[in-house]
Amino acid sequence: MRQLQLDIEPQLDAKISDFSGPGWGPVIDAVRQLHAGLMNRFYIYGGAGTGKSHLLSAICDSYLDVGKSAIKVSLLELLDAPIEAISALESYDLVALDDIEAISGVPHWQKAVFHLINNNNEGGGQLVFSSRFAPIELKLELPDLQSRLTQAVSVKLPSGHSYADRQSLLHSVLERRGVHFDPQITEYLLLHGSHQTSTLLQSVDRLEKLLKGEKTKLSHATLRQIYALIDEYRPQ
């Protein structure tokens, strides 16, 4: 496969099975429809930290698992690249474009994405978009692109305020990774940590590294250190 002249988003550690909370039900149902070929364009949206990039990575990973080609690209990181480079994405079975709102006010990139949609569709490919805004709220200068995006199946991601969603997400991620946290840590993380999906996952990453190889009962000093780390991610 040729080298892409693009700023490709690094794949985050995420699997579809991670998003198991009740609030994620409609999202996962839509992903199943995507896999079944019942839609060719899927649009997810939600506020900062709701897990959009993690979900895109998980979707791409699920395609790779069944032998299809998939790639995730942040349009925010792509703005300085030559627009001709986007043609390299046309051969993928699935292209996930993160931060679609980044091309608002950049007409030449809007045209490039519009052509990608058309060429991808003709080739039988599928596209997933993510944004902080619903399709109808995007402020795009190219009406044809706005129309294509509003026609896509769109789902709003859960905010993370649901304890059940956070609990299910945390349990699923830890189980998949084969990691066990002391119940005191899990409880503190769920009650006092960030409610944002992406920040919760970042907390898990840092805690996993901190506790790696910890076999004995945690000391009060270690627990205080862990609680302080979790507090760092707490919304102000």
C-alpha positions in Angstrom: 0.0 0.0 0.0 1.5 3.3 -1.0 2.5 5.9 1.5 -0.3 8.5 2.1 0.7 12.1 2.1 -1.7 12.8 4.9 -1.6 13.3 8.6 -3.2 10.1 9.6 -4.9 9.9 13.0 -3.1 7.3 15.2 -5.4 4.5 16.1 -6.7 4.7 19.6 -7.1 1.6 21.7 -10.8 1.1 21.3 -13.2 -1.8 20.4 -16.9 -1.7 19.5 -17.5 -3.9 22.5 -16.2 -1.1 24.8 -19.3 1.0 24.2 -21.8 -1.2 26.0 -23.7 1.2 28.2 -27.5 1.6 27.7 -27.0 5.1 26.2 -24.8 3.6 23.5 -27.5 1.2 22.2 -28.7 3.4 19.2 -25.1 4.0 18.2 -24.1 0.4 18.2 -27.3 -0.5 16.3 -26.3 1.9 13.6 -22.8 0.5 13.4 -24.3 -3.0 12.9 -26.4 -1.6 10.0 -23.2 -0.1 8.6 -21.5 -3.5 8.7 -24.6 -5.0 7.1 -24.3 -2.6 4.2 -27.7 -1.0 5.0 -26.1 2.5 4.9 -23.2 4.0 3.1 -22.8 7.2 5.2 -23.0 7.4 9.0 -22.6 10.6 11.0 -21.9 10.8 14.7 -21.9 14.0 16.8 -21.5 15.1 20.3 -19.7 17.6 22.5 -16.0 17.6 23.2 -14.9 14.5 25.0 -17.9 12.3 24.2 -15.7 9.6 22.6 -16.1 10.5 18.9 -12.5 9.7 17.9 -12.5 6.5 20.1 -15.6 5.3 18.4 -14.2 6.0 14.9 -11.1 4.0 15.8 -13.3 1.2 17.0 -15.4 1.2 13.9 -12.2 1.1 11.7 -10.9 -1.7 13.9 -14.1 -3.7 13.4 -13.7 -3.5 9.6 -10.1 -4.6 9.8 -11.1 -7.6 11.9 -13.3 -8.8 9.0 -10.6 -8.3 6.3 -11.8 -5.0 5.0 -9.7 -1.8 4.6 -10.4 1.1 6.8 -8.7 4.4 7.8 -9.4 7.3 10.2 -8.3 10.8 9.3 -8.7 14.0 11.2 -9.8 16.8 8.9 -8.5 19.3 11.5 -5.0 17.9 11.0 -5.5 17.6 7.2 -6.1 21.3 6.4 -2.5 22.1 5.6 -2.1 19.1 3.3 -2.6 19.4 -0.5 -6.2 18.5 -1.3 -5.1 16.1 -4.0 -3.9 13.8 -1.2 -7.5 13.0 -0.3 -7.8 10.9 -3.5 -5.6 8.3 -1.8 -8.6 7.5 0.5 -10.9 6.5 -2.4 -9.7 2.9 -2.4 -10.6 2.1 1.2 -13.7 0.1 2.0 -14.4 2.5 4.9 -13.1 6.0 5.5 -13.7 7.7 8.9 -13.4 11.5 8.7 -13.0 13.1 12.2 -13.7 16.8 12.9 -15.8 17.5 9.8 -16.7 21.0 11.1 -13.0 21.9 10.6 -13.7 22.5 6.9 -16.3 25.2 7.6 -15.0 28.3 5.9 -12.5 26.3 3.7 -14.4 25.9 0.4 -11.7 24.0 -1.4 -11.7 21.3 1.2 -15.4 21.1 1.1 -15.3 20.4 -2.6 -12.6 17.7 -2.0 -14.8 16.0 0.6 -17.8 16.2 -1.7 -15.9 14.5 -4.5 -14.6 11.9 -2.0 -18.2 11.1 -1.1 -19.2 10.7 -4.7 -16.2 8.6 -5.7 -16.4 6.5 -2.6 -20.1 5.9 -3.2 -19.5 4.9 -6.9 -16.8 2.4 -5.7 -19.1 0.8 -3.1 -17.2 2.3 -0.2 -18.6 3.7 3.1 -18.0 6.9 5.0 -18.3 7.8 8.7 -18.1 11.4 9.8 -17.8 12.9 13.3 -18.4 16.4 14.5 -19.3 18.4 17.6 -22.4 19.6 15.6 -25.4 17.9 14.1 -25.4 17.9 10.3 -28.0 20.6 10.1 -25.9 22.9 12.4 -22.8 22.7 10.2 -22.0 26.1 8.5 -20.8 24.9 5.1 -20.5 27.1 2.0 -21.1 24.2 -0.4 -24.8 23.4 -0.4 -24.2 20.0 -2.1 -21.9 18.8 0.7 -24.3 20.1 3.3 -27.1 18.1 1.6 -25.0 14.9 1.4 -24.2 15.1 5.2 -27.8 15.9 6.2 -28.9 12.8 4.3 -26.5 10.6 6.2 -27.9 8.5 9.1 -26.9 10.5 12.1 -26.7 9.6 15.8 -25.9 11.8 18.8 -23.4 10.2 21.2 -24.3 10.0 24.9 -23.0 12.8 27.1 -21.4 10.6 29.7 -23.5 11.9 32.5 -25.2 8.5 32.9 -23.5 6.5 35.7 -24.7 3.3 34.0 -23.0 4.3 30.8 -19.7 5.1 32.5 -19.9 1.9 34.6 -20.5 -0.3 31.6 -17.8 1.4 29.6 -15.2 1.0 32.3 -16.1 -2.6 33.0 -16.0 -3.5 29.3 -12.6 -1.8 28.7 -11.0 -3.3 31.8 -12.3 -6.8 31.0 -11.1 -6.6 27.4 -7.6 -5.5 28.5 -7.5 -8.1 31.3 -6.9 -5.4 33.9 -8.3 -5.4 37.4 -8.5 -2.2 39.5 -9.1 -2.3 43.3 -12.9 -1.6 43.8 -12.0 1.5 45.8 -10.3 2.9 42.7 -13.2 2.0 40.3 -15.7 3.5 42.6 -13.7 6.8 43.0 -13.2 7.0 39.2 -16.9 6.6 38.5 -18.1 8.9 41.2 -15.4 11.6 41.2 -13.6 11.3 37.8 -14.5 13.0 34.6 -17.8 12.1 33.1 -16.4 12.6 29.6 -15.9 9.3 27.7 -12.5 10.3 26.2 -11.2 11.6 29.5 -12.4 8.5 31.4 -10.5 6.3 28.9 -7.4 8.5 29.3 -7.7 8.0 33.1 -7.8 4.3 32.6 -4.6 4.4 30.5 -2.7 6.3 33.1 -4.0 4.2 36.0 -3.1 1.0 34.1 0.5 2.2 33.7 0.7 3.4 37.3 -0.5 0.1 38.7 1.3 -2.2 36.3 2.7 -5.2 38.3 0.9 -4.1 41.5 0.2 -7.4 43.3 -0.1 -6.4 46.9 -2.7 -4.5 48.8 -2.5 -0.8 47.9 -1.1 1.4 50.6 -2.9 4.6 51.7 -0.1 6.6 50.1 -0.6 4.9 46.8 -4.4 5.3 46.9 -3.9 9.1 47.6 -1.6 9.3 44.6 -4.2 7.5 42.4 -7.1 9.7 43.7 -5.0 12.8 42.9 -4.4 11.5 39.4 -8.2 11.0 38.9 -8.8 14.5 40.3 -6.6 16.0 37.6 -9.2 15.0 35.0 -12.2 16.3 37.0 -14.0 19.1 35.3 -13.5 22.5 36.9 
